[in-house]
Amino acid sequence: MPKIIRYFLLTIAFSAAIPAIAQINTDQVLRIGRNNLYFEDYVLSIQYFNQVINVKPHLAQPYFFRAIAKLNLDDYQGAENDASLALERNPFITDAWEVRGVARQNLGKNEEAIADYDKALEMLPENRGLLYNKAVAQHDIKDFEGAGKTFGTLLKRFPSFEGGYLGRARLRLEEKDTVGARQDIDKALSINSNAVNGYVMRADIAISSCKDYPAALEDMDKAIKLQPKYAGFFINRAYLRYMTDDFQGAFADYDYALQLEPLNTMALFNRGVLRAEVHDTNRAIDDFTSVLDINRDDYKTLYNRAILLADIENYDAAIADLDRVIEAFPDFAAAYFVRFDVKRRKGDLRDAEKDYDRSLSLAKTRVRINSKSPFTPDTAEMNSDGHDTAEIQEETQEQVKRRFTSLTTIADNSSPEQVFNNKEIRGKVQDRNVTISLEPIFNITYYTSPTELKMNGDYVREVDDINATRILRMLLQVTNHEPSITDEETATLHFNSINYYNSYIASHTPRAIDYFGRAMDFMTLRDYDSAIADLDKAIAISPDFTLGYLLRANARFLASRIKSDESRPSTQAARPSRLAIADMDSVIKLSPSMPIAYYNRGVMLAEEGDYTTALTAFNRAIELRPDFGEAYFNRGYVYLYLGNKEAAFNDLSHAGSLGIVPSYNLLKRMSTK
């Protein structure tokens, strides 16, 4: 079964500060853990849930939330165990059945996953994600009739869900119903023209059913426009270009695939085969050697390299490669014939004659292929528990020879993907169609994520002034892509820093910078309410503390995005607090030349739906900093929302040239409309 990955987030409420660990308020710690889960800080969130479990192991919720965190870290066994512990304590947590089902499905335990989905469907009979996941699991265990019924129920209730049509198309293809599969794919693409998998599947059908390579090529072009960073698509398009006699285009696609994935053995092998065909022998040998450096037991590559080594009269090396192929496939006639020819050219006529006779004797026999060997026929299949359906398969000599010398393609780029959507868990749909959103606010932090395009954080004069005093325990930085805490040591550092400030403030007359420093630690640990409380005190002591207002605005904005369904309607839960915008106004009043202040204000207004005022803020940010790529991107995003496509194109293009990579994805989507 293909690996299925989903990132799961929570729509949750937030509470006050984390007390000392020895006497924790478990409700507060649980909610802070959920904050970190929401912002995808999975390792740190697990530490919070561990604290609650240590104090109150009878509670179901911390096990449930820890299961979600582990699921997102690909710890499927741990997620299954934690979901089971949650269900032992409270079997009525519907989402826990779903979490355990997803974990089990990723572990290949499809029958157990189906049982979990059925249990959840008893409580949520019209849940789209549950129905889809169940249908995929039924498909994986070859219960085609059951999968068909489940897909039918799913599409009857959700006729606009393109994923359901694509899932049923895969099922119909396995049932050899190409016409029905094509109808489902066309329907999915009519609903969502950006459904990448639909184009890939339709290209596969065009190749397999009627060898319509131009049609397949057209669909692969569309898939690549939507997903331009997936090497497998370029490998497949190279094959299609080769089949339509576009050798130059095929080479270009293989070259680009290897830029994306320099160790992609399929691209290296295929480029080597193509180079051999155009008699670029030495470079073809280099490609085959690169494959064998990665996988020394790649017998297809050994066979092809041997032929080329013989062409350049390196006979001993060619024979060494062929010896290994024949050792692995002792009844492969073509390998003996090639070795005969190499030995004959070398002058070893006696041994050459033996290989020739052996080749003739095997010519009419079938080759036995071990399905566990590194060279596995395309027809080898796996059952639901991951074991081979047949240990040994046989093919004609010609079939095996063709397999050893032909280009290879990615068999199926359209793996079924799991959905996890309900009122509590927000499924961040991680498919090959990247989700586009506003570039986030700039925050004051202790950590940045350097990239090739931006090695350091952004400059803010007030931040530089504080750093120059060395009064804080760490240097401040400014970024809009703060990295997650991924190790316990870093989290402990900030817990200890909070304890230091607690002790210092208790024994000294506190200064504004002391409360600010502790607020920075709380912000790092996603404890926004405690950060806001400290910043209130810092600003009360120093009413002109620009960075105090900036940090409080960001804390209020981030906290306002985490609202439980119990506190306010979901339509309002995502709106930023007006208090955050008021704080940003104070920053602008105190520091009217700070570009990120206007930028952050624009993001907050755009998130609230006030696009016209947001445009004004982004305009001012760009006036102050003409190379502000994130501001150009967000202004283009807003222009697009308001229907001004020309202005959007200009801004997104400029943002892309300034290093904002999502600009190109959004431009490609706009150009395909």
C-alpha positions in Angstrom: 0.0 0.0 0.0 1.4 3.5 -0.8 2.6 5.5 2.0 -0.2 7.8 3.2 0.8 11.0 5.0 -1.4 13.6 6.5 -0.7 16.6 8.8 -3.6 17.0 11.3 -4.2 20.3 13.1 -6.7 21.2 15.8 -9.2 24.0 16.1 -8.9 24.6 19.8 -9.3 27.1 22.7 -6.4 28.7 24.5 -5.9 29.4 28.3 -3.5 31.0 30.7 0.1 30.4 31.6 1.8 27.1 32.3 2.5 26.9 36.1 5.5 25.2 37.6 5.8 21.6 36.4 5.5 20.2 39.9 2.0 21.5 40.4 0.6 21.9 36.9 -2.9 22.8 35.9 -3.6 20.0 33.6 -6.3 21.8 31.6 -3.9 24.7 30.9 -1.0 22.5 30.0 -3.3 20.4 27.7 -4.5 23.5 25.9 -0.9 24.8 25.5 0.0 21.4 24.0 -2.9 21.7 21.6 -1.6 25.2 20.6 1.6 23.6 19.6 -0.2 20.9 17.7 -2.2 23.5 15.8 1.1 25.2 14.7 2.7 21.8 13.8 5.2 21.8 16.7 4.6 18.1 17.2 7.7 17.3 19.3 7.0 20.1 21.7 3.3 19.3 21.9 4.1 15.7 22.9 6.2 17.0 25.8 3.1 18.9 27.1 0.9 15.9 26.7 3.4 13.7 28.5 3.2 16.1 31.5 -0.5 15.8 31.7 -0.3 12.0 31.3 2.2 11.8 34.1 -0.1 13.6 36.5 -3.5 12.3 35.3 -3.0 9.0 33.4 -6.7 8.3 33.6 -7.6 11.1 31.1 -8.3 10.1 27.5 -7.6 13.5 25.8 -3.8 13.7 26.2 -3.4 10.2 24.7 -5.7 11.2 21.8 -3.8 14.4 21.1 -0.5 12.7 21.5 -1.7 10.1 18.9 -2.3 12.9 16.4 1.2 14.4 17.0 2.8 11.0 16.5 0.8 10.4 13.4 2.2 13.6 11.9 5.7 12.4 12.8 5.1 9.1 10.9 5.2 7.2 14.2 2.2 5.1 13.1 2.7 2.4 15.7 2.9 5.0 18.5 -0.2 6.7 17.2 -2.1 3.4 17.1 -1.0 2.6 20.7 -2.0 6.1 22.0 -5.4 6.1 20.2 -6.1 2.7 21.8 -5.2 4.0 25.2 -7.6 7.0 24.6 -10.4 4.6 23.5 -9.9 2.4 26.6 -10.5 5.5 28.7 -13.3 6.9 26.6 -14.8 4.8 23.7 -17.0 7.7 22.6 -14.2 9.9 21.2 -15.2 9.5 17.6 -12.0 11.1 16.3 -9.9 8.6 18.2 -11.4 5.7 16.2 -10.5 7.7 13.0 -7.0 8.4 14.2 -6.4 4.8 15.0 -7.9 3.8 11.6 -5.5 6.1 9.8 -2.5 4.8 11.8 -3.5 1.2 11.1 -4.0 1.9 7.4 -0.5 3.3 7.2 0.8 0.2 9.0 -1.0 -2.1 6.4 -3.6 -3.3 8.9 -6.4 -2.5 6.6 -9.0 -4.9 8.0 -8.5 -3.4 11.5 -8.6 0.1 10.0 -11.9 -0.7 8.3 -13.3 -1.9 11.7 -12.3 1.4 13.3 -13.8 3.4 10.4 -17.1 1.4 10.8 -17.1 2.2 14.5 -16.7 5.9 13.8 -19.3 5.8 11.0 -21.8 4.6 13.6 -21.5 8.0 15.2 -20.8 10.0 12.1 -22.5 8.2 9.2 -22.0 11.0 6.7 -18.4 11.8 7.4 -16.6 12.3 4.0 -13.1 11.4 5.2 -14.2 8.2 7.0 -16.1 7.0 3.9 -13.2 7.7 1.6 -10.6 6.1 3.9 -12.7 3.0 4.3 -13.2 2.7 0.5 -9.4 2.9 0.0 -8.7 0.3 2.7 -11.3 -2.0 1.1 -9.6 -1.5 -2.2 -6.3 -2.4 -0.7 -7.5 -5.8 0.6 -9.1 -6.5 -2.8 -12.6 -6.2 -1.5 -13.7 -4.5 -4.8 -17.4 -5.0 -4.3 -17.3 -3.5 -0.8 -15.1 -0.6 -2.0 -17.5 0.1 -4.9 -20.4 0.3 -2.6 -18.6 2.6 -0.2 -17.5 4.9 -3.1 -21.1 4.9 -4.3 -22.3 6.0 -0.9 -19.6 8.6 -0.6 -20.4 10.2 -4.0 -24.1 10.1 -3.5 -23.7 12.2 -0.4 -20.8 14.3 -1.7 -21.2 14.6 -5.4 -18.7 17.4 -5.7 -15.8 15.5 -4.0 -13.3 15.0 -6.8 -11.1 12.7 -4.6 -14.0 10.2 -4.5 -14.2 10.0 -8.3 -10.4 9.5 -8.6 -10.5 6.8 -5.9 -13.3 5.0 -7.7 -11.4 5.4 -11.0 -8.4 3.5 -9.5 -10.8 0.8 -8.4 -12.4 0.6 -11.9 -9.0 0.4 -13.5 -8.1 -2.6 -11.3 -11.4 -4.1 -12.4 -10.4 -3.5 -16.1 -13.2 -1.0 -16.6 -11.2 1.6 -18.5 -14.3 3.4 -19.8 -15.8 3.9 -16.4 -12.4 5.0 -14.9 -12.0 7.6 -17.7 -15.5 8.9 -17.0 -14.7 9.3 -13.3 -11.4 11.0 -14.0 -13.1 13.4 -16.4 -15.8 14.2 -13.8 -13.1 14.9 -11.1 -11.3 17.3 -13.4 -14.5 19.0 -14.3 -15.0 19.7 -10.6 -11.4 20.6 -9.9 -9.1 21.4 -12.8 -6.1 21.5 -10.5 -6.5 17.8 -9.5 -3.0 16.7 -10.4 -3.7 13.0 -10.0 -6.5 13.1 -12.5 -4.1 14.2 -15.3 -1.6 11.6 -14.3 -4.1 8.8 -14.3 -5.6 9.9 -17.6 -2.1 9.9 -19.1 -1.6 6.3 -17.8 -4.9 5.3 -19.5 -3.9 6.9 -22.8 -0.7 5.0 -22.8 -2.0 1.6 -21.7 -5.2 1.5 -23.6 -4.4 3.0 -27.0 -0.8 4.1 -27.0 -2.0 7.7 -27.5 1.3 9.3 -26.5 0.5 12.9 -27.6 -2.7 12.9 -25.5 -0.7 11.4 -22.5 2.0 14.1 -23.1 -0.6 16.9 -23.0 -1.9 15.6 -19.6 1.6 15.2 -18.2 2.3 18.8 -19.2 -0.7 19.9 -17.2 0.4 17.8 -14.2 3.9 19.4 -14.3 2.4 22.9 -14.4 0.6 22.2 -11.2 3.4 20.2 -9.5 6.7 21.5 -11.0 9.0 20.0 -8.3 8.2 16.3 -8.5 11.0 14.4 -10.3 8.7 11.4 -11.2 6.6 13.6 -13.5 9.6 14.7 -15.5 10.8 11.0 -15.8 7.4 10.0 -17.2 7.2 13.0 -19.5 10.7 12.2 -20.8 9.4 8.7 -21.7 6.5 10.2 -23.6 8.8 12.7 -25.4 11.0 9.8 -26.4 8.0 7.9 -27.7 7.1 10.9 -29.8 10.7 11.2 -31.1 11.5 14.3 -29.1 14.9 13.2 -27.9 16.1 16.7 -27.0 13.0 17.2 -24.8 13.5 13.8 -23.2 17.1 14.6 -22.3 16.0 18.0 -20.9 13.4 16.3 -18.6 15.9 13.7 -17.3 18.4 16.5 -16.6 15.8 18.5 -14.7 14.6 15.4 -12.8 18.2 14.9 -11.7 18.5 18.6 -10.6 15.5 17.9 -8.3 16.8 14.5 -7.1 20.5 14.0 -8.0 20.4 10.4 -6.7 17.3 9.3 -8.6 18.4 6.0 -10.0 15.5 5.8 -12.5 16.4 9.1 -14.1 20.1 8.1 -14.2 19.3 4.7 -15.8 16.9 6.1 -18.3 19.3 8.9 -19.3 22.0 6.3 -19.7 19.8 4.2 -22.0 19.0 7.2 -24.1 22.6 8.3 -24.3 23.6 4.8 -25.4 21.0 5.0 -28.1 22.5 8.2 -29.5 26.0 6.7 -29.2 27.1 9.0 -26.4 28.8 5.9 -24.9 31.1 7.3 -22.3 28.5 9.5 -20.7 26.1 6.6 -20.7 28.6 4.5 -18.9 29.0 7.3 -16.4 25.2 7.3 -15.7 25.1 3.5 -15.3 28.1 3.7 -12.9 26.3 6.3 -10.9 23.3 4.0 -10.5 25.6 1.1 -9.4 27.3 3.4 -6.9 23.9 3.8 -5.3 22.7 0.2 -5.8 25.4 -2.3 -6.7 22.8 -5.1 -7.3 20.9 -3.3 -10.1 21.2 -6.0 -12.7 19.5 -4.1 -15.5 22.2 -1.5 -15.1 25.0 -4.1 -15.0 23.7 -5.7 -18.2 23.5 -2.4 -20.1 26.9 -1.2 -18.8 28.5 -4.4 -19.9 27.3 -3.9 -23.5 28.8 -0.4 -23.5 32.0 -1.5 -21.8 32.4 -4.0 -24.6 31.9 -1.3 -27.2 34.9 0.6 -25.8 36.8 -2.6 -25.7 37.0 -2.8 -21.9 36.3 -6.5 -22.1 37.3 -7.6 -18.6 35.0 -5.1 -17.0 32.2 -6.1 -19.3 32.6 -9.8 -18.4 32.7 -9.0 -14.7 29.3 -7.2 -15.0 27.9 -10.1 -17.1 29.1 -12.7 -14.6 27.1 -11.0 -11.9 24.0 -10.8 -14.1 24.2 -14.5 -14.9 24.8 -15.5 -11.3 21.5 -13.8 -10.4 19.7 -15.0 -13.5 21.3 -18.3 -14.6 18.6 -19.0 -17.2 18.7 -15.6 -19.0 19.8 -16.5 -22.6 20.6 -13.0 -23.7 23.2 -12.5 -21.0 25.1 -15.6 -22.1 24.9 -14.5 -25.7 26.4 -11.1 -24.9 29.1 -12.7 -22.8 29.8 -15.0 -25.7 30.3 -12.1 -28.0 32.6 -10.3 -25.6 34.7 -13.3 -25.0 34.9 -13.9 -28.8 36.1 -10.4 -29.4 38.6 -10.8 -26.6 39.9 -14.0 -28.3 38.8 -16.4 -25.6 37.1 -18.7 -28.2 36.8 -21.9 -26.0 34.8 -20.2 -23.2 32.9 -18.1 -25.8 31.7 -21.4 -27.4 30.4 -22.6 -24.1 28.4 -19.4 -23.6 27.0 -19.7 -27.2 25.8 -23.2 -26.6 24.2 -22.3 -23.3 22.5 -19.4 -24.9 21.0 -21.6 -27.7 19.9 -24.2 -25.2 18.0 -21.6 -23.2 16.5 -19.7 -26.1 13.1 -21.5 -26.1 12.8 -21.7 -22.3 11.2 -19.3 -19.9 13.1 -17.3 -17.3 12.2 -17.8 -13.6 12.1 -14.5 -11.7 12.2 -14.4 -7.9 9.8 -11.6 -7.0 12.0 -10.7 -4.0 15.0 -10.0 -6.2 16.1 -6.5 -6.9 14.8 -7.0 -10.5 11.1 -7.6 -10.1 8.7 -7.9 -13.0 6.0 -5.3 -13.3 3.4 -7.9 -12.7 4.6 -8.9 -9.2 2.0 -7.9 -6.7 1.7 -7.6 -2.9 -1.2 -8.6 -0.8 -2.6 -6.5 2.0 -0.1 -7.7 4.6 2.8 -6.8 2.4 3.8 -10.3 1.3 4.4 -11.4 -2.3 1.5 -13.1 -4.0 3.9 -15.3 -5.9 7.5 -16.1 -4.9 8.5 -17.2 -8.5 7.2 -15.8 -11.8 8.2 -16.8 -15.3 8.6 -14.8 -18.5 9.8 -15.5 -22.0 13.4 -14.8 -22.9 12.3 -11.9 -25.1 10.1 -10.3 -22.4 13.1 -10.4 -20.0 15.5 -9.0 -22.5 13.1 -6.2 -23.3 12.8 -5.5 -19.6 16.5 -5.3 -19.2 17.0 -2.7 -22.0 13.9 -0.5 -22.0 13.2 2.8 -20.3 11.6 2.7 -16.9 8.6 4.8 -15.8 7.0 5.6 -12.6 4.1 3.1 -12.6 1.6 5.1 -10.7 1.9 8.6 -9.5 -1.7 8.8 -8.3 -1.5 7.0 -5.0 -4.7 7.2 -3.0 -4.5 9.8 -0.3 -6.1 9.8 3.1 -8.5 12.5 4.2 -9.1 13.4 7.8 -11.8 16.1 8.1 -14.2 16.7 11.0 -15.3 19.5 13.3 -12.3 19.1 15.6 -9.4 18.0 13.3 -8.4 20.2 10.4 -6.9 18.1 7.6 -4.2 20.1 6.0 -4.7 18.4 2.6 -1.1 17.4 1.7 -1.5 16.4 -1.9 0.6 17.3 -4.9 -1.5 20.5 -5.3 0.2 22.9 -2.9 -2.1 25.0 -0.7 -1.6 28.7 -1.3 -2.2 31.2 1.4 -1.0 34.6 2.5 2.7 34.9 3.6 2.6 34.9 7.4 3.3 37.8 9.8 6.8 38.7 10.8 7.6 37.9 14.4 10.3 38.6 16.9 11.9 35.3 17.8 15.1 33.6 19.0 15.3 31.3 15.9 15.3 31.6 12.2 15.3 29.1 9.3 18.1 30.2 6.9 17.5 29.4 3.2 19.7 29.9 0.1 17.7 32.9 -0.7 17.6 34.4 2.8 20.5 33.5 5.1 19.6 35.8 8.0 16.5 37.3 9.6 15.1 40.7 8.7 16.4 44.0 10.0 14.4 46.1 12.5 16.2 49.0 14.2 14.5 48.5 17.6 15.6 44.8 17.6 19.1 45.8 16.8 19.1 48.3 19.6 18.1 45.7 22.2 20.6 43.2 20.9 23.3 45.8 21.2 22.7 46.1 25.0 23.1 42.3 25.5 20.5 42.6 28.2 18.4 39.5 27.1 19.6 36.0 27.5 19.5 35.4 23.7 19.7 37.6 20.6 16.5 38.6 19.1 15.8 37.9 15.4 13.0 38.8 13.0 11.4 36.3 10.6 8.0 35.2 9.2 9.0 31.5 9.1 10.0 30.6 12.6 11.2 27.0 12.9 9.5 24.6 15.2 11.1 23.3 18.3 12.1 19.7 17.5 14.2 18.7 20.5 13.6 18.4 24.3 16.9 20.3 25.0 15.6 23.5 23.4 12.3 23.3 25.1 14.0 22.8 28.5 16.2 25.8 27.8 13.2 28.0 27.6 11.4 26.4 30.6 14.6 27.1 32.6 14.7 30.7 31.3 11.1 31.2 32.5 12.1 29.9 36.0 15.1 32.3 36.0 12.8 35.3 35.2 10.3 34.1 37.9 13.0 34.1 40.5 14.5 37.4 39.3 11.2 39.3 39.1 10.3 38.0 42.6 13.5 39.3 44.1 14.0 42.6 42.2 12.0 45.5 41.1 11.0 44.3 37.6 11.8 46.3 34.5 9.9 46.3 31.2 12.7 44.3 29.6 12.4 41.6 32.2 8.7 41.0 31.4 9.5 41.2 27.7 12.3 38.6 28.1 9.9 36.2 29.8 7.2 36.9 27.2 9.7 35.9 24.5 10.1 32.5 26.2 6.4 32.1 26.5 6.0 32.9 22.8 8.6 30.4 21.9 6.7 27.7 23.8 3.3 28.8 22.3 2.0 30.0 25.6 0.3 33.1 24.2 -1.9 34.1 27.1 1.1 34.2 29.5 3.1 36.2 26.9 0.2 38.7 26.6 0.0 39.1 30.4 3.7 39.8 30.7 3.6 42.3 27.8 0.7 44.1 29.4 3.0 44.7 32.4 6.0 45.7 30.2 3.9 48.3 28.4 2.4 49.6 31.7 6.0 50.3 32.9 7.1 51.7 29.5 4.2 53.0 27.4 6.5 53.8 24.5 8.0 50.2 24.3 7.6 49.7 20.5 8.7 46.0 20.5 6.3 45.4 23.4 3.4 46.5 21.3 4.7 44.5 18.3 5.1 41.3 20.2 1.7 41.7 21.9 0.0 42.3 18.6 1.5 39.1 17.2 0.6 37.1 20.4 -3.0 38.4 20.2 -3.2 37.6 16.5 -1.8 34.1 16.9 -4.0 33.4 19.9 -7.1 34.6 18.1 -6.6 31.9 15.4 -6.9 29.2 18.0 -10.6 29.2 19.1 -12.6 26.3 20.1 -16.0 25.7 18.6 -17.5 26.1 22.1 -16.4 29.7 22.5 -17.6 31.3 19.2 -19.0 30.2 15.8 -16.4 28.8 13.4 -17.0 31.7 10.9 -15.6 34.0 13.5 -13.0 31.8 15.2 -10.4 32.4 12.5 -10.7 36.3 12.6 -7.8 38.1 14.2 -8.5 40.2 17.2 -9.1 43.9 16.7 -6.9 44.4 19.7 -4.0 43.0 17.7 -4.6 45.5 15.0 -4.8 48.3 17.6 -1.4 47.2 19.0 0.0 47.3 15.4 -1.4 50.8 15.1 0.6 51.7 18.2 3.8 50.3 16.7 3.2 52.4 13.6 2.7 55.5 15.7 5.9 54.9 17.6 7.9 53.8 14.6 6.3 55.1 11.4 9.2 53.9 9.1 9.0 50.2 10.2 8.0 48.2 7.0 7.0 45.0 8.8 4.5 46.9 11.0 2.5 47.9 7.9 3.0 44.4 6.5 1.7 42.7 9.6 -1.2 45.1 9.8 -2.0 44.2 6.2 -1.9 40.4 6.9 -4.2 40.9 9.9 -6.7 43.0 7.9 -6.7 40.5 5.0 -7.3 37.6 7.4 -10.3 39.5 8.7 -11.6 40.1 5.1 -10.9 43.9 5.0 -9.0 43.6 1.7 -9.2 47.3 0.7 -7.5 48.5 3.9 -5.0 45.7 3.7 -4.0 46.9 0.3 -3.2 50.3 1.7 -1.0 48.7 4.4 0.9 46.6 1.9 1.4 49.6 -0.4 3.0 51.5 2.5 5.2 48.5 3.4 6.5 48.4 -0.2 7.0 52.2 -0.3 9.3 51.9 2.7 11.0 48.8 1.4 10.9 48.3 -2.4 12.4 44.8 -2.2 9.8 43.5 0.2 9.0 40.2 -1.6 6.5 39.0 1.0 4.5 42.3 0.7 4.4 42.0 -3.1 3.2 38.4 -2.8 0.4 39.3 -0.3 -0.6 42.3 -2.3 -0.8 40.1 -5.4 -2.9 37.6 -3.5 -5.3 40.4 -2.4 -5.5 41.8 -5.9 -6.4 38.3 -7.2 -9.1 38.0 -4.6 -10.5 41.3 -5.6 -10.5 40.3 -9.3 -7.7 42.6 -10.5 -5.8 39.8 -12.3 -3.4 42.1 -14.2 -2.1 43.7 -11.0 -2.0 40.3 -9.3 0.2 38.9 -12.1 2.6 41.9 -11.9 3.0 41.6 -8.1 3.3 37.8 -8.0 5.9 37.9 -10.8 7.9 40.5 -8.9 7.6 38.5 -5.6 8.9 35.5 -7.4 11.9 37.4 -8.6 12.6 38.4 -5.0 12.6 34.8 -3.9 9.0 34.1 -2.8 8.7 30.6 -4.3 4.9 30.1 -3.9 4.5 32.9 -6.4 5.3 30.6 -9.3 2.8 28.0 -8.2 0.1 30.6 -7.9 1.0 32.1 -11.3 0.9 28.6 -12.9 -2.6 28.0 -11.5 -3.8 31.4 -12.7 -2.4 30.7 -16.2 -4.3 27.4 -16.4 -7.7 28.9 -15.6 
